[in-house]
Amino acid sequence: MASRSRAVSSGFTKAPTFSVTTASQLHDAIDCLLPRLRGDPSLAPAARALAAAATASLPPSTVLSNRLLHLLSSHPATLPDALALFSSIAAPDICSHNTLISALSRSPRHLPSARELFDRMPQRDHFAWSALVSGYARHGQPEAALALYRRMQEEPGNDGADNEFTASSALAAAAAARCGRAGRELHCHVVRRGIDAAGGDAVLWSALADMYAKCGRVDDARRVFDRMPVRDAVSWTAMVERYFDGGRGGEGFRLFLHMLRTRGVRPNEFTYAGVLRACAEFAVESFGRQVHGRMAKSGTGDSCFAESALLRMYSKCGDMGSAVRVFEAMAKPDLVSWTAVISGYAQNGQPEEALRYFDMFLRSGIKPDHVTFVGVLSACAHAGLVDKGLEIFHSIKEQYCIEHTADHYACVIDLLSRSGRFERAEEMINNMAVKPNKFLWASLLGGCRIHKNVGLARRAAEALLEIEPENPATYVTLANIYASVGLFDEVEDVRRIMESKGISKMPASSWIEVGRRVHVFLVGDKSHPQADEIYALLKKLYVKMVEEGYVADTEFVLHDVEDEQKEQDIGYHSERLAVAFGIIATPDSAPVKVFKNLRICGDCHTAIKLISRIVQREIIVRDSNRFHHFKNGICSCRDYW
């Protein structure tokens, strides 16, 4: 026993020797080693040595062999030893098989071996069925999982195996397959069998709700949630998230408020983080501020996980001042927090601050990951810092030993193509180590739009349409590029292709939150109750803009029509309507904050710069690409976006 204790505490720098003469000593040694081996493969020699000592000194026993199987199968490093031990057991029982099937099912590479062992079992219990069904579901083979579950139902003698554990695994498979019909059949089967009634198993109820939500049936998921016998913070949080994931933000926020009013349930850090992510996505900053206040009162704000979500919410709503205050109040910022503040500054058009915080981050001693570098490279791309961006890109692998990802390449292609260095961009694409993704090709297409590179735009568009053949943005951007150089026949060709495929352009919309209400505008929209005031203000502003030298850039209108009509089309884009309403409806001291679902058009960008100087207001526009902070006639992007 003394020998064993010294081996465990020494860290196993070399394979230790063990003195194991009784079953009790073996159980003690396994209990000590098992939890540590799961997280530390360097302990594999110790596990092997213990198994060898036990095999040599103790009489053969299936029970003791099963304990050793449990130990050796707990980490991939010792899984081959577990397989060897299993083959040496004279009469492996159901526990022996289950232990090994469970271990093999954790890896997609070993799933065929798990299935082979499963098929050889003389008798199977619910654990074996559940382990293999969940293994198939977890590793991208949901159809195989559902087929196995049906086999379990059809084979005689499996009544005991058909319980909440196997049903939950099958429901997870239906969710992974996005097969609502199969999921509905499983639900009916669960009800018929009475599996859902026995103890109100929380895992089963959660699996049912998840299945419906992931199959796009959020209302059915809500009905399951409402029937749950016990609803704790986890189940409430999951249902709130299902609404957000389904794009139903209003219902998600209402359910969160209902949760706050429910006795015996308190939101946890994951609840707050999910709600804050939704606040950022749906651009409801005022609600996010209320959540911040609630977090502070409840003490949940001390969680680094929740604080990072709060930081991201403020940065994605264009308030980097509040984001940095949250960051600086953190006791010990982690990697996620540092990355959020760096990316936030990059997206908000403050690349110098992003790079300054990156330097501070490196001095903190925390090692960056691939996501951190995406934020830094994005800052360089938005600022046009080509040399700095390339220097950081090369350091990722050379200095930090991190493999370049497709997102890293996309940022650098964005950087090069925005600056017009297309030969270097093409060279990098042709020689990159990973397959280009849609973000890379979209970045290249965006650079071609800026510099009117028609030839390379065609290549980028063709590659994008192979990945996303139904994405209207690619067709529209290519048509924009053709229109900018007067190739209106090609513009019509693009339109005909879109019509033949039933693809329509996503309508541009802009929105602004005023008085806890979101006001949405479309191009030429006159449905707003204050439409007369909005249009009157835009006409006044137009006169003043012309006095300051404004000339409408009709290049941004695709239609081959007269210049006067083009000028009218541009003048009432959705972002201008939202900005005008913001000027009317908000105090003079407050910034006007507008959000747009598409990229801001170049002429509107020029116009809003002038408007910010004329009305002496800060105007913030978040488009699909980044934030634009307009102040005194200048934009934070420096006209480089």
C-alpha positions as CSV (number, residue, x, y, z in Angstrom):
1,M,0.0,0.0,0.0
2,A,2.9,2.4,0.8
3,S,4.4,1.7,-2.6
4,R,1.0,2.5,-4.2
5,S,0.7,5.8,-2.4
6,R,4.2,6.9,-3.3
7,A,3.5,6.1,-7.0
8,V,0.3,8.1,-7.1
9,S,1.8,11.2,-5.4
10,S,5.0,11.2,-7.5
11,G,3.2,11.9,-10.8
12,F,4.3,8.7,-12.4
13,T,7.4,10.0,-14.2
14,K,8.3,6.4,-14.9
15,A,6.2,3.2,-14.8
16,P,5.7,2.4,-11.1
17,T,5.5,-1.1,-9.5
18,F,2.6,-2.1,-7.3
19,S,2.2,-4.6,-4.5
20,V,-1.4,-5.7,-4.8
21,T,-2.2,-8.9,-2.8
22,T,-5.9,-8.4,-1.9
23,A,-9.0,-7.3,-3.7
24,S,-9.4,-4.5,-1.2
25,Q,-6.0,-3.1,-2.2
26,L,-7.0,-3.3,-5.8
27,H,-10.2,-1.4,-5.3
28,D,-8.4,1.3,-3.3
29,A,-5.8,1.8,-6.0
30,I,-8.4,2.0,-8.7
31,D,-10.5,4.5,-6.7
32,C,-7.4,6.7,-6.3
33,L,-6.1,6.4,-9.9
34,L,-9.4,6.5,-12.0
35,P,-10.5,10.1,-11.6
36,R,-6.9,11.3,-12.3
37,L,-6.4,9.1,-15.4
38,R,-9.5,10.6,-17.1
39,G,-7.8,14.0,-17.3
40,D,-4.1,13.1,-17.5
41,P,-2.8,10.6,-20.1
42,S,0.6,10.6,-18.4
43,L,-0.9,8.3,-15.8
44,A,-1.4,5.6,-18.4
45,P,1.8,3.7,-17.4
46,A,0.5,3.6,-13.8
47,A,-2.8,2.1,-14.9
48,R,-1.0,-0.5,-17.0
49,A,1.3,-1.4,-14.1
50,L,-1.6,-1.8,-11.7
51,A,-3.4,-4.1,-14.1
52,A,-0.3,-6.2,-14.6
53,A,0.3,-6.4,-10.8
54,A,-3.3,-7.4,-10.2
55,T,-3.3,-10.0,-13.0
56,A,-0.1,-11.5,-11.6
57,S,-1.0,-11.7,-7.9
58,L,-4.8,-12.1,-7.7
59,P,-6.8,-15.1,-8.7
60,P,-9.0,-14.7,-11.8
61,S,-12.2,-12.9,-11.1
62,T,-14.7,-11.4,-13.5
63,V,-15.7,-8.8,-10.9
64,L,-12.1,-7.6,-10.4
65,S,-11.4,-7.8,-14.2
66,N,-14.5,-5.5,-14.7
67,R,-13.0,-3.0,-12.3
68,L,-9.7,-3.0,-14.2
69,L,-11.7,-2.7,-17.5
70,H,-13.4,0.4,-16.0
71,L,-10.0,1.9,-15.2
72,L,-8.3,1.1,-18.5
73,S,-11.3,2.2,-20.7
74,S,-11.5,5.6,-19.0
75,H,-8.9,7.2,-21.3
76,P,-8.1,6.7,-25.0
77,A,-4.4,6.1,-24.1
78,T,-5.3,2.9,-22.3
79,L,-8.2,1.7,-24.4
80,P,-6.0,-0.8,-26.3
81,D,-5.0,-2.3,-22.9
82,A,-8.7,-2.5,-22.0
83,L,-9.4,-4.4,-25.3
84,A,-6.5,-6.8,-24.5
85,L,-7.8,-7.4,-21.0
86,F,-11.3,-8.1,-22.2
87,S,-10.1,-10.7,-24.6
88,S,-8.3,-12.5,-21.7
89,I,-11.5,-12.7,-19.5
90,A,-12.7,-16.3,-19.5
91,A,-16.3,-15.5,-19.1
92,P,-17.1,-11.8,-19.7
93,D,-20.4,-10.8,-18.3
94,I,-22.9,-8.1,-19.3
95,C,-21.0,-5.5,-17.2
96,S,-17.8,-6.4,-19.1
97,H,-19.5,-5.8,-22.5
98,N,-21.2,-2.6,-21.3
99,T,-18.0,-1.1,-20.0
100,L,-16.2,-1.6,-23.3
101,I,-19.1,-0.6,-25.5
102,S,-19.5,2.6,-23.6
103,A,-15.8,3.4,-24.0
104,L,-15.7,2.5,-27.7
105,S,-18.8,4.6,-28.4
106,R,-17.1,7.7,-27.2
107,S,-15.0,7.9,-30.4
108,P,-16.4,7.8,-34.0
109,R,-13.3,5.8,-35.0
110,H,-14.2,3.0,-32.6
111,L,-18.0,2.9,-33.3
112,P,-17.7,-0.1,-35.7
113,S,-15.9,-2.0,-33.0
114,A,-18.5,-1.1,-30.4
115,R,-21.2,-2.3,-32.8
116,E,-19.4,-5.6,-33.4
117,L,-19.0,-6.2,-29.7
118,F,-22.7,-5.3,-29.2
119,D,-23.8,-7.8,-31.8
120,R,-21.8,-10.5,-30.1
121,M,-23.5,-10.0,-26.7
122,P,-25.5,-13.0,-25.6
123,Q,-27.8,-10.7,-23.6
124,R,-28.3,-6.9,-23.7
125,D,-29.7,-4.6,-21.1
126,H,-30.8,-0.9,-21.4
127,F,-27.2,0.3,-20.8
128,A,-25.8,-1.4,-23.9
129,W,-28.7,-0.2,-26.1
130,S,-28.5,3.3,-24.8
131,A,-24.7,3.6,-25.1
132,L,-24.7,2.6,-28.7
133,V,-27.8,4.6,-29.7
134,S,-26.3,7.7,-28.1
135,G,-22.9,7.0,-29.7
136,Y,-24.4,6.9,-33.1
137,A,-26.4,10.1,-32.4
138,R,-23.4,11.9,-30.9
139,H,-21.1,11.1,-33.9
140,G,-23.3,12.2,-36.8
141,Q,-25.1,8.9,-37.5
142,P,-28.6,9.7,-36.3
143,E,-30.3,7.4,-38.9
144,A,-28.2,4.4,-37.5
145,A,-29.2,5.4,-34.0
146,L,-32.9,5.4,-34.9
147,A,-32.6,2.1,-36.8
148,L,-31.0,0.5,-33.7
149,Y,-33.7,1.8,-31.4
150,R,-36.4,0.3,-33.7
151,R,-34.6,-3.0,-33.6
152,M,-34.6,-2.9,-29.8
153,Q,-38.4,-2.3,-29.9
154,E,-39.0,-5.2,-32.4
155,E,-36.7,-7.8,-30.8
156,P,-38.5,-9.9,-28.1
157,G,-37.3,-9.7,-24.5
158,N,-36.2,-6.0,-24.5
159,D,-39.1,-4.6,-22.5
160,G,-36.7,-3.7,-19.7
161,A,-34.3,-1.9,-22.1
162,D,-37.1,0.3,-23.4
163,N,-36.9,3.0,-20.7
164,E,-36.2,6.7,-20.2
165,F,-32.5,6.3,-20.9
166,T,-32.8,4.6,-24.3
167,A,-35.8,6.8,-25.2
168,S,-33.8,10.0,-24.4
169,S,-30.9,8.7,-26.6
170,A,-33.4,8.0,-29.5
171,L,-34.9,11.4,-29.1
172,A,-31.5,13.0,-29.4
173,A,-31.0,11.1,-32.6
174,A,-34.2,12.3,-34.0
175,A,-33.2,15.9,-33.1
176,A,-29.8,15.4,-34.8
177,A,-31.5,14.1,-37.9
178,R,-33.9,17.0,-37.8
179,C,-36.6,14.4,-38.4
180,G,-39.8,15.7,-36.8
181,R,-41.9,12.7,-38.0
182,A,-39.6,10.2,-36.3
183,G,-39.5,12.4,-33.2
184,R,-43.3,12.6,-33.0
185,E,-43.5,8.8,-33.3
186,L,-41.0,8.4,-30.5
187,H,-43.1,10.8,-28.4
188,C,-46.2,8.7,-29.0
189,H,-44.3,5.6,-28.1
190,V,-43.1,7.1,-24.9
191,V,-46.6,8.1,-23.9
192,R,-48.0,4.6,-24.8
193,R,-45.4,2.9,-22.8
194,G,-45.9,5.2,-19.9
195,I,-42.2,6.0,-19.8
196,D,-42.8,9.7,-19.3
197,A,-45.2,9.2,-16.4
198,A,-43.1,7.1,-13.9
199,G,-40.8,9.5,-12.2
200,G,-41.1,12.6,-14.4
201,D,-37.5,12.0,-15.6
202,A,-36.0,15.5,-16.3
203,V,-33.6,14.2,-18.9
204,L,-36.4,12.6,-20.9
205,W,-38.6,15.7,-20.7
206,S,-35.7,17.8,-21.8
207,A,-34.9,15.5,-24.7
208,L,-38.5,15.7,-25.9
209,A,-38.5,19.5,-25.9
210,D,-35.0,19.6,-27.6
211,M,-36.2,17.3,-30.3
212,Y,-39.2,19.4,-31.2
213,A,-37.2,22.7,-31.1
214,K,-34.4,21.3,-33.3
215,C,-37.0,20.0,-35.7
216,G,-38.3,23.6,-36.0
217,R,-41.4,22.9,-33.9
218,V,-40.8,25.4,-31.1
219,D,-44.5,25.6,-30.1
220,D,-44.6,21.8,-29.5
221,A,-41.4,22.2,-27.5
222,R,-43.2,24.8,-25.4
223,R,-46.1,22.5,-24.8
224,V,-43.7,19.8,-23.5
225,F,-42.1,22.4,-21.3
226,D,-45.5,23.5,-19.9
227,R,-46.3,19.8,-19.0
228,M,-43.0,19.1,-17.2
229,P,-43.6,18.0,-13.6
230,V,-40.6,19.8,-12.4
231,R,-39.1,22.9,-14.0
232,D,-35.8,24.1,-12.6
233,A,-33.4,26.8,-13.8
234,V,-31.9,24.5,-16.4
235,S,-35.2,23.7,-18.0
236,W,-36.3,27.3,-18.0
237,T,-33.0,28.4,-19.5
238,A,-33.2,25.8,-22.2
239,M,-36.7,26.8,-23.2
240,V,-35.7,30.5,-23.3
241,E,-32.8,29.6,-25.6
242,R,-35.0,27.6,-27.9
243,Y,-37.1,30.7,-28.6
244,F,-33.9,32.7,-29.3
245,D,-32.5,30.0,-31.6
246,G,-35.7,29.9,-33.5
247,G,-35.6,33.6,-34.1
248,R,-38.5,34.4,-31.8
249,G,-36.8,36.9,-29.6
250,G,-39.9,38.5,-28.2
251,E,-41.3,35.2,-26.9
252,G,-37.9,34.4,-25.4
253,F,-37.7,37.7,-23.5
254,R,-41.3,37.3,-22.3
255,L,-40.6,33.8,-21.0
256,F,-37.4,35.1,-19.2
257,L,-39.6,37.7,-17.5
258,H,-42.1,35.0,-16.5
259,M,-39.1,33.0,-15.1
260,L,-38.2,36.0,-12.9
261,R,-41.7,36.1,-11.5
262,T,-41.8,32.4,-10.8
263,R,-41.3,31.5,-7.1
264,G,-38.5,29.0,-6.4
265,V,-36.6,29.5,-9.6
266,R,-33.6,31.8,-10.0
267,P,-31.8,32.5,-13.2
268,N,-28.2,31.3,-13.2
269,E,-25.1,32.6,-15.1
270,F,-26.1,30.6,-18.2
271,T,-29.6,32.1,-18.2
272,Y,-28.2,35.6,-18.1
273,A,-25.6,34.8,-20.7
274,G,-28.2,33.5,-23.2
275,V,-30.5,36.4,-22.7
276,L,-27.6,38.9,-23.2
277,R,-26.5,37.1,-26.4
278,A,-30.1,37.6,-27.6
279,C,-30.1,41.2,-26.6
280,A,-27.0,41.7,-28.8
281,E,-28.5,39.7,-31.7
282,F,-31.8,41.5,-31.7
283,A,-30.2,44.9,-30.9
284,V,-32.3,45.6,-27.8
285,E,-29.8,47.4,-25.7
286,S,-32.3,48.8,-23.2
287,F,-33.4,45.3,-22.2
288,G,-29.7,44.3,-21.9
289,R,-29.1,47.1,-19.5
290,Q,-32.1,46.0,-17.4
291,V,-30.6,42.4,-17.3
292,H,-27.2,44.0,-16.3
293,G,-28.9,45.6,-13.3
294,R,-30.7,42.4,-12.4
295,M,-27.4,40.5,-12.5
296,A,-25.7,43.1,-10.3
297,K,-28.5,42.7,-7.6
298,S,-28.4,38.9,-7.7
299,G,-24.6,38.6,-7.5
300,T,-24.5,36.6,-10.8
301,G,-22.4,39.4,-12.3
302,D,-19.4,38.0,-10.5
303,S,-19.4,35.1,-13.0
304,C,-16.7,35.5,-15.7
305,F,-19.0,33.6,-18.1
306,A,-21.9,36.0,-17.6
307,E,-19.6,39.1,-17.6
308,S,-18.1,38.1,-20.9
309,A,-21.7,37.8,-22.4
310,L,-22.4,41.3,-20.9
311,L,-19.3,42.7,-22.5
312,R,-20.2,41.2,-25.9
313,M,-23.7,42.6,-25.6
314,Y,-22.5,46.2,-25.1
315,S,-19.9,45.9,-27.8
316,K,-22.4,44.5,-30.3
317,C,-24.8,47.3,-29.5
318,G,-22.1,49.9,-30.3
319,D,-21.4,51.0,-26.7
320,M,-17.7,50.2,-26.2
321,G,-17.5,52.6,-23.2
322,S,-19.8,50.4,-21.2
323,A,-18.1,47.2,-22.6
324,V,-14.7,48.4,-21.4
325,R,-16.1,49.3,-18.0
326,V,-17.4,45.8,-17.6
327,F,-14.1,44.4,-18.7
328,E,-12.1,46.6,-16.3
329,A,-14.3,45.7,-13.4
330,M,-13.5,42.0,-13.9
331,A,-11.4,40.5,-11.1
332,K,-9.5,38.2,-13.5
333,P,-10.5,38.5,-17.2
334,D,-10.1,35.2,-19.0
335,L,-9.4,34.4,-22.6
336,V,-13.0,34.8,-23.7
337,S,-13.2,38.2,-22.1
338,W,-10.0,39.5,-23.7
339,T,-11.1,38.2,-27.1
340,A,-14.5,39.9,-26.7
341,V,-13.0,43.3,-26.0
342,I,-10.5,43.0,-28.8
343,S,-13.1,41.9,-31.3
344,G,-15.5,44.6,-30.0
345,Y,-13.0,47.4,-30.7
346,A,-12.4,45.9,-34.2
347,Q,-16.1,45.8,-35.1
348,N,-16.6,49.3,-33.7
349,G,-14.0,50.9,-36.0
350,Q,-11.3,51.4,-33.3
351,P,-8.5,49.2,-34.6
352,E,-5.8,51.0,-32.7
353,E,-7.6,50.2,-29.4
354,A,-8.1,46.6,-30.5
355,L,-4.3,46.2,-31.1
356,R,-3.5,48.0,-27.9
357,Y,-5.7,45.6,-25.9
358,F,-4.1,42.7,-27.8
359,D,-0.7,43.8,-26.7
360,M,-2.0,44.1,-23.1
361,F,-3.5,40.6,-23.4
362,L,-0.2,39.1,-24.5
363,R,1.5,40.7,-21.5
364,S,-1.1,39.1,-19.2
365,G,0.4,35.7,-19.7
366,I,-2.8,34.1,-21.1
367,K,-2.1,32.1,-24.3
368,P,-4.2,33.3,-27.3
369,D,-6.3,30.9,-29.3
370,H,-7.4,30.9,-32.9
371,V,-10.5,33.0,-32.1
372,T,-8.4,35.8,-30.6
373,F,-6.4,36.1,-33.8
374,V,-9.6,36.3,-35.9
375,G,-10.5,39.5,-33.9
376,V,-7.0,41.0,-34.3
377,L,-6.8,40.2,-38.0
378,S,-10.3,41.7,-38.4
379,A,-9.1,44.9,-36.8
380,C,-6.2,45.1,-39.2
381,A,-8.5,44.5,-42.2
382,H,-10.9,47.3,-41.1
383,A,-8.0,49.7,-40.7
384,G,-6.2,48.7,-43.8
385,L,-3.1,47.7,-41.9
386,V,-1.8,45.3,-44.4
387,D,1.8,44.8,-43.2
388,K,0.7,44.6,-39.6
389,G,-2.0,42.1,-40.5
390,L,0.4,39.9,-42.4
391,E,3.0,40.0,-39.6
392,I,0.3,38.8,-37.1
393,F,-0.9,36.1,-39.6
394,H,2.5,34.6,-39.9
395,S,3.1,34.8,-36.1
396,I,0.1,32.6,-35.5
397,K,1.9,29.5,-36.7
398,E,5.5,30.5,-36.3
399,Q,5.3,32.0,-32.8
400,Y,2.2,30.5,-31.2
401,C,2.2,27.1,-32.9
402,I,-1.5,27.4,-33.8
403,E,-2.6,26.1,-37.2
404,H,-4.1,28.6,-39.5
405,T,-7.9,28.2,-39.9
406,A,-10.1,29.1,-42.8
407,D,-11.3,32.1,-40.8
408,H,-7.7,33.4,-40.5
409,Y,-7.3,33.1,-44.2
410,A,-10.6,34.9,-44.8
411,C,-9.5,37.8,-42.7
412,V,-6.2,38.1,-44.6
413,I,-7.9,37.9,-48.0
414,D,-10.3,40.6,-46.7
415,L,-7.3,42.7,-45.8
416,L,-5.5,42.2,-49.1
417,S,-8.5,42.5,-51.4
418,R,-9.8,45.7,-49.7
419,S,-6.3,47.2,-50.3
420,G,-6.4,46.1,-54.0
421,R,-3.6,43.5,-53.6
422,F,-5.4,40.9,-55.7
423,E,-2.3,39.1,-57.0
424,R,-1.1,38.4,-53.4
425,A,-4.7,37.4,-52.5
426,E,-4.9,34.9,-55.3
427,E,-1.5,33.5,-54.5
428,M,-2.6,32.9,-50.9
429,I,-5.9,31.3,-52.0
430,N,-4.1,28.9,-54.4
431,N,-1.5,27.8,-51.8
432,M,-3.5,27.8,-48.5
433,A,-3.4,24.7,-46.4
434,V,-7.2,24.5,-45.8
435,K,-10.2,24.6,-48.0
436,P,-11.5,28.2,-48.6
437,N,-14.8,28.8,-46.8
438,K,-17.7,31.1,-47.8
439,F,-16.4,34.0,-45.7
440,L,-13.1,34.0,-47.6
441,W,-14.9,34.1,-51.0
442,A,-17.3,36.8,-49.7
443,S,-14.4,38.9,-48.6
444,L,-12.7,38.6,-52.0
445,L,-16.0,39.5,-53.7
446,G,-16.3,42.5,-51.4
447,G,-12.8,43.7,-52.3
448,C,-13.7,43.3,-56.0
449,R,-16.7,45.5,-55.5
450,I,-14.5,48.3,-54.0
451,H,-12.0,48.1,-56.8
452,K,-14.4,47.1,-59.6
453,N,-12.4,43.9,-60.4
454,V,-14.9,42.2,-62.6
455,G,-12.8,39.2,-63.7
456,L,-11.9,38.1,-60.1
457,A,-15.4,38.9,-58.9
458,R,-16.8,36.2,-61.3
459,R,-14.4,33.6,-59.8
460,A,-15.3,34.5,-56.3
461,A,-19.1,34.5,-57.1
462,E,-18.8,31.1,-58.8
463,A,-17.0,29.6,-55.7
464,L,-19.6,31.2,-53.4
465,L,-22.5,29.8,-55.4
466,E,-21.1,26.3,-55.2
467,I,-21.2,26.6,-51.4
468,E,-24.5,28.5,-51.1
469,P,-26.3,28.3,-54.5
470,E,-29.5,29.9,-53.1
471,N,-27.8,32.9,-51.4
472,P,-29.2,36.1,-53.0
473,A,-26.4,38.3,-51.6
474,T,-23.9,36.8,-54.0
475,Y,-26.0,37.5,-57.0
476,V,-26.8,41.0,-55.8
477,T,-23.2,41.9,-55.1
478,L,-22.1,40.6,-58.5
479,A,-24.9,42.6,-60.2
480,N,-23.7,45.7,-58.2
481,I,-20.2,45.2,-59.6
482,Y,-21.5,44.9,-63.2
483,A,-23.7,48.0,-62.7
484,S,-20.8,50.0,-61.3
485,V,-18.9,49.6,-64.6
486,G,-22.0,50.0,-66.8
487,L,-22.4,46.3,-67.8
488,F,-26.2,46.4,-67.6
489,D,-26.6,43.4,-70.0
490,E,-24.7,41.3,-67.4
491,V,-26.9,42.8,-64.7
492,E,-30.0,41.6,-66.6
493,D,-28.4,38.2,-67.0
494,V,-27.9,37.9,-63.2
495,R,-31.6,38.9,-62.7
496,R,-32.8,36.3,-65.2
497,I,-30.8,33.6,-63.4
498,M,-32.3,34.7,-60.1
499,E,-35.8,34.6,-61.5
500,S,-35.3,31.2,-63.1
501,K,-34.2,29.8,-59.8
502,G,-36.8,31.5,-57.7
503,I,-34.3,33.5,-55.8
504,S,-35.3,37.0,-54.6
505,K,-33.3,39.7,-53.1
506,M,-33.5,40.1,-49.4
507,P,-35.3,43.3,-48.7
508,A,-33.2,45.9,-46.9
509,S,-34.5,47.0,-43.5
510,S,-33.3,49.2,-40.7
511,W,-34.5,49.6,-37.2
512,I,-34.0,51.8,-34.2
513,E,-35.0,51.3,-30.6
514,V,-36.8,54.4,-29.0
515,G,-38.7,54.3,-25.7
516,R,-38.3,50.5,-25.4
517,R,-40.0,50.0,-28.7
518,V,-38.3,48.9,-32.0
519,H,-39.3,50.9,-35.1
520,V,-38.6,49.2,-38.4
521,F,-38.2,50.9,-41.8
522,L,-38.0,49.6,-45.4
523,V,-36.8,51.5,-48.4
524,G,-39.3,54.3,-49.3
525,D,-41.4,53.3,-46.3
526,K,-44.3,55.6,-45.5
527,S,-46.2,53.4,-43.0
528,H,-44.7,54.9,-39.9
529,P,-47.1,57.2,-37.9
530,Q,-44.5,60.0,-38.2
531,A,-43.7,59.5,-41.8
532,D,-44.6,63.1,-42.8
533,E,-42.2,64.5,-40.2
534,I,-39.5,62.0,-41.3
535,Y,-39.7,62.9,-45.0
536,A,-39.9,66.6,-44.3
537,L,-36.7,66.4,-42.2
538,L,-34.9,64.4,-45.0
539,K,-35.9,67.1,-47.6
540,K,-34.5,69.9,-45.3
541,L,-31.3,67.9,-44.7
542,Y,-31.0,67.3,-48.4
543,V,-31.0,71.0,-49.2
544,K,-28.3,71.6,-46.5
545,M,-26.2,68.6,-47.8
546,V,-26.2,70.0,-51.3
547,E,-25.1,73.4,-50.0
548,E,-22.1,71.5,-48.4
549,G,-21.2,70.0,-51.8
550,Y,-23.2,66.7,-51.7
551,V,-23.8,65.0,-55.0
552,A,-25.8,61.8,-55.0
553,D,-23.6,58.8,-56.1
554,T,-26.1,57.0,-58.3
555,E,-23.6,54.2,-58.9
556,F,-25.2,52.4,-55.9
557,V,-28.6,52.0,-57.7
558,L,-28.7,49.0,-60.0
559,H,-31.5,50.0,-62.2
560,D,-30.6,51.4,-65.7
561,V,-32.9,54.4,-65.3
562,E,-32.5,58.2,-65.4
563,D,-30.2,59.8,-62.9
564,E,-33.0,61.9,-61.4
565,Q,-35.0,58.7,-60.6
566,K,-31.8,57.0,-59.2
567,E,-31.3,60.0,-56.9
568,Q,-34.9,59.6,-55.6
569,D,-34.3,55.9,-55.0
570,I,-31.2,56.5,-52.9
571,G,-32.7,59.4,-50.9
572,Y,-35.2,57.2,-49.0
573,H,-33.1,54.1,-48.2
574,S,-34.2,52.4,-44.9
575,E,-31.1,53.6,-43.0
576,R,-31.8,57.3,-43.8
577,L,-35.4,57.0,-42.7
578,A,-34.4,55.4,-39.4
579,V,-31.7,58.1,-38.9
580,A,-34.2,60.8,-39.5
581,F,-36.7,59.3,-37.1
582,G,-33.9,58.9,-34.5
583,I,-33.1,62.6,-34.8
584,I,-36.8,63.5,-34.3
585,A,-37.6,61.1,-31.5
586,T,-34.4,61.1,-29.2
587,P,-32.9,63.8,-27.1
588,D,-30.2,66.0,-28.7
589,S,-27.6,64.7,-26.2
590,A,-28.2,61.0,-27.1
591,P,-26.6,59.2,-30.0
592,V,-28.8,58.0,-32.7
593,K,-28.3,54.2,-33.0
594,V,-29.6,52.4,-36.1
595,F,-29.2,48.8,-37.1
596,K,-29.4,47.4,-40.7
597,N,-29.8,43.8,-41.9
598,L,-27.6,44.5,-45.0
599,R,-24.4,46.4,-45.8
600,I,-24.9,50.2,-45.7
601,C,-24.8,51.6,-49.2
602,G,-22.0,54.0,-50.2
603,D,-24.1,57.0,-50.9
604,C,-26.0,56.6,-47.6
605,H,-22.6,56.4,-45.9
606,T,-21.6,59.7,-47.4
607,A,-25.0,61.3,-46.6
608,I,-25.0,60.2,-42.9
609,K,-21.5,61.6,-42.5
610,L,-22.8,65.0,-43.6
611,I,-26.0,64.7,-41.5
612,S,-24.0,64.1,-38.4
613,R,-22.2,67.4,-38.9
614,I,-25.3,69.3,-39.9
615,V,-27.3,68.2,-36.8
616,Q,-24.3,67.9,-34.5
617,R,-25.3,64.5,-33.4
618,E,-23.4,61.2,-33.1
619,I,-25.0,58.7,-35.3
620,I,-24.2,55.0,-35.0
621,V,-25.1,52.5,-37.7
622,R,-24.5,48.8,-37.3
623,D,-24.8,47.0,-40.7
624,S,-24.2,43.4,-41.5
625,N,-20.5,43.9,-41.6
626,R,-19.5,46.3,-38.8
627,F,-20.3,49.5,-36.8
628,H,-20.0,53.0,-38.3
629,H,-19.7,55.7,-35.7
630,F,-20.5,59.1,-37.5
631,K,-19.5,62.3,-35.7
632,N,-18.8,65.8,-37.0
633,G,-18.8,64.5,-40.6
634,I,-16.3,61.7,-40.0
635,C,-16.9,58.0,-39.8
636,S,-14.9,55.7,-37.6
637,C,-14.3,53.4,-40.5
638,R,-12.4,56.2,-42.3
639,D,-14.4,55.3,-45.5
640,Y,-12.6,51.9,-45.5
641,W,-15.2,49.2,-45.2
